[in-house]
Amino acid sequence: MFSWRSQAAADANFAEIVREHQAMVYSIGWHLLRDRAVAEELAQDVFLKLHENWNSLESRAHAANWLRRAMTQRSIDYSRRARLRPRFALEDVPEPIGPACDADPLMSEHLESLIARLPERARQIVVLRYQEDLEPAEIAQLLGVSVGAVKSSLHRSLAWMRGRMEHMGVTK
């Protein structure tokens, strides 16, 4: 548990944790759900839950892991519920605005497109491995699958994406 001398210190530390991890939490939701508004809403809910559970956290690292796990689970739950909702036409959905980066924009666009086309579980695994830099064992624990399933999914997903990039003539 965090040890605070005062409520003001606890509030200041909570605010610092939010600033430090808000981009990571939002990014997980956006990459898993591909919906900016939903990712923002879920991120707010996750931080509210963090505040409610603040006294049970043991350290800053525990808070970061708690946030990562909570956002991943909330995104998965939302995705499952979304399957039961009516769908909208692609023309009705605005294009997502991704973060700016120094990499080749054409390559980034192709990779984003390919990742978005992966099946839901494969997309979750790829995002957690390459965006969040989690090890296969951590991903397996987070998603409740075997390490072998994570590695197999990564291998198949990367092979499929490489094949699609080659087919489109976009290789680096």
KASULWO-V626362 format. One record per backbone hydrogen bond with DSSP energy under -0.5 kcal/mol. CO is the residue of the C=O (numbers start at 1). NH is the residue of the N-H. Records with the same first field share a line. If there is no record, write none. Layout:
CO->NH  NH
This chain:
2->4
6->10
7->11
8->12
9->13
10->14
11->15
12->16
13->17
14->18
15->19
16->20
17->21
18->22
21->25
22->26
23->27
24->28
25->29
26->30
27->31
28->32
29->33
30->34
35->39
36->40
37->41
38->42
39->43
40->44
41->45
42->46
43->47
44->48
45->49
46->50
47->51
48->52
49->53
51->54
53->56
54->57
57->2
59->63
60->64
61->65
62->66
63->67
64->68
65->69
66->70
67->71
68->72
69->73
70->74
71->75
72->76
73->77
74->78
75->79
76->80
77->81
78->82
79->83
80->83
81->84
82->85
89->92
90->93
92->94
96->98
104->108
105->109
106->110
107->111
108->112
109->113
110->114
111->115
112->116
113->117
114->118
115->118
119->123
120->124
121->125
122->126
123->127
124->128
125->129
126->130  131
127->131  132
128->134
135->138  139
136->140
137->141
138->142
139->143
140->144  145
146->150
147->151
148->152
149->153
150->154
151->155
152->156
153->157
154->158
155->159
156->160
157->161
158->162
159->163
160->164
161->165
162->166
163->167
164->168
165->169  170
166->169
169->171
